[in-house]
Amino acid sequence: MAQPDKLFGTDGVRGVANVEPVTAETALKLGRAAAHVFTQLNPRENAAGTRPKIVLGKDTRLSGYMLENALVAGITSLGVDVLVIGPLPTPGVAYITRSLRADAGIVLSASHNSYEDNGIKFFRHDGYKLDDKIEQQIEQLVFTGEIDSVRPTAGKIGRATRIDDALGRYVEFAKASFPRGMSLEKMRIAVDVANGAGYKSTPCILRELGADLIVEHNEPDGTNINKKCGSTHPAEIQRIVKESSAQIGISNDGDADRVLLCDENGEVVDGDEILAIASLDLLGSQQLRENTLVATVMSNFGLDEALASAGGKVLRTKVGDRYVIEEMVRRDLNLGGEQSGHMIFRDFSTTGDGIVSALQILRIMRATGKPLSELKLCLKKYPQAQRNLRVKEKPPLGEMPAVMKLVGEAEKELSGKGRVLLRYSGTEPKIRLLIEGREFAQIDRQANRIAAAIQSEIGM
C-alpha cells in the first residue's frame, strides 16, 4: 500500500494495524527517526559511553507485539537503549519516562478504538506530548531517509531491557494523588477496565486505598479491548453499578487515559460534569490557578455558567487533549480536560489520567460526604445533539455548500442562543457534529438535517 503523505494526526500515528502507516516497516523507521531526534534534543552530558534511552509501553492489543519489536529494532539500530515496560496506561508511560530519567517515552495504543487499530504516541523526557514541530521533524526523517547512513556498529548498538517494576511504580504514583490521611474503606466501587492497559493498575490502586471492588472486563486476550465495554460503552458501567449496588462506577478506555463515571443511581457522569465538580472544589479552596479551567470547544456551555457563578472562567481550545495541555502549560494552569473524559490534573500528572481523575472525585465525595448524584448537580447542561458519522473522504468543509448552507440556517435559527460545531476526527474516518441550544427538539431536528446532507455528500 502506498505510503501516506502525513503520519501524525491529533494523537500520534494511528490506523489499522499492519496497514500503512501502522506497519512494522514504518514503526521501525519511526523508531530510528525518533531515536535520532530525541538524541539531538537531549544531548548527553554524562560520562562517555552513556547512551540515550527511550521508554516503550503498550496497551493490550494483539498487534502491540509486532509494533513493539519493530520499534525496539529501529531505536537500538541508532545506538539508543530501550526500556520495555509492557502493558501500562498511557499516563503510566509518561510517568515512567520521567521517573527513569529517560530521553523520551513511546506508547503503543489506539485508545478507545477497537483492537484492529493501533497507534504510536510519543512523550518528551518531561512526560508531555510532543508539539507539532518535533512531530514534523520525525515525519520528515521517515519520508526522506536522511538518517539511513547512521549505522552504529559493535558496542555502539543499543540494547533493550525489560523494566519489571513499572506497574508498582505507577501504582504508587497514582496513590500519591489521593490524600494520605484518607481512605476508600467501606466504599463500594464498580470498575470496567475495558480489557485494556489499566486492567491491573486501576483495581490495584483502588484496592490498596481500601475500596470494596466489583471489577469486570479485566481479562484481555489481545482482541477484546474496548469490545462492548469501557468508556465508549457506558451502558456497561451502568449495568454493573445497578447490579452491584455500588456507590460509584469507574469506566476506563483502552489506554486508561480517560474516565467516565457513573453515580449510585446508574446515571452517567461525563467529562464536563467531572470538570465542573473538580474545578468548583478547587475554586472553593483557592487552588484553581488564575481561577481558570481549560476545556475544548466541545464542552457544554453550562460549564462557563457554573464557573462564572463561583468567580471562575473557562478558557477554550481546539478539540484534542494535546491542545488543552499546551494551553495549560503556556498559562501555567492546573486543571483542564474534555467532555470525552480526558482530564488533566496538572498538579499530579502531565497528561490525561483516568484513575488520577477518578481519585480526585472520590476525594471530594469523601471530604463532603455527598454522593456523586448530588455533586453533579453543580452543572446545569445545555441540551446537545451530537452525530458521529463515518466518511469515505475528508474534503474541506467549504467544498460542501449544501452542508454549510444548512449549518448557516441552524446558526441563524439559534439566534445566538446556541452553537453549531462541525469538524473531522483527527484519529478516525469520521466527521463530528455538535449542536447546542436551549430546546432539544429544535437542535435534534437541525442535527438530523445536517447529518443527512453529510451522508449524501461523503457518507459511507
C-alpha positions, 0 to 999 in steps of 0.5 A: 500500500502506498505510503501516506503523505502525513503520519501524525494526526491529533494523537500520534500515528494511528490506523489499522494495524499492519496497514500503512502507516501502522506497519512494522516497516514504518514503526521501525523507521519511526523508531530510528527517526525518533531515536535520532531526534530525541538524541539531538534534543537531549544531548548527553552530558554524562560520562562517555559511553552513556547512551540515550534511552527511550521508554516503550509501553503498550496497551493490550492489543494483539498487534502491540507485539509486532509494533513493539519489536519493530520499534525496539529494532529501529531505536537500538539500530541508532545506538539508543537503549530501550526500556520495555515496560509492557502493558501500562496506561498511557499516563503510566508511560509518561510517568515512567519516562520521567521517573527513569530519567529517560530521553523520551517515552513511546506508547503503543495504543489506539485508545478507545478504538477497537483492537484492529487499530493501533497507534504510536504516541510519543512523550518528551523526557518531561512526560508531555506530548510532543508539539507539532514541530518535533512531530514534523521533524520525525515525519520528515526523517521517515519520508526522506531517509536522511538518517539511513547512513547512521549505522552504529556498529559493535558496542555502539548498538543499543540494547533493550531491557525489560523494566519489571517494576513499572506497574508498582511504580505507577501504582504508587504514583497514582496513590500519591494523588489521593490524600494520605490521611484518607481512605476508600474503606467501606466504599463500594466501587464498580470498575470496567477496565475495558480489557485494556492497559489499566486492567491491573493498575486501576483495581490495584490502586483502588484496592490498596486505598481500601475500596470494596471492588466489583471489577469486570472486563479485566481479562484481555486476550489481545482482541477484546479491548474496548469490545462492548465495554469501557468508556465508549460503552457506558451502558456497561458501567451502568449495568454493573453499578445497578447490579452491584449496588455500588456507590460509584462506577469507574469506566476506563478506555483502552489506554486508561487515559480517560474516565467516565463515571457513573453515580449510585443511581446508574446515571452517567457522569461525563467529562464536563460534569467531572470538570465542573465538580473538580474545578468548583472544589478547587475554586472553593479552596483557592487552588484553581490557578488564575481561577481558570479551567481549560476545556475544548470547544466541545464542552457544554456551555453550562460549564462557563455558567457554573464557573462564572457563578463561583468567580471562575472562567473557562478558557477554550481550545481546539478539540484534542487533549494535546491542545488543552495541555499546551494551553495549560502549560503556556498559562501555567494552569492546573486543571483542564480536560474534555467532555470525552473524559480526558482530564488533566490534573496538572498538579499530579500528572502531565497528561490525561489520567483516568484513575488520577481523575477518578481519585480526585472525585472520590476525594471530594465525595469523601471530604463532603460526604455527598454522593456523586448524584448530588455533586453533579448537580453543580452543572446545569447542561445545555441540551446537545445533539451530537452525530458521529458519522463515518466518511469515505473522504475528508474534503474541506468543509467549504467544498460542501455548500449544501452542508454549510448552507444548512449549518448557516440556517441552524446558526441563524435559527439559534439566534445566538442562543446556541452553537453549531460545531462541525469538524473531522476526527483527527484519529478516525474516518469520521466527521463530528457534529455538535449542536447546542441550544436551549430546546432539544427538539429544535437542535435534534431536528437541525442535527438530523438535517445536517447529518443527512446532507453529510451522508449524501455528500461523503457518507459511507 
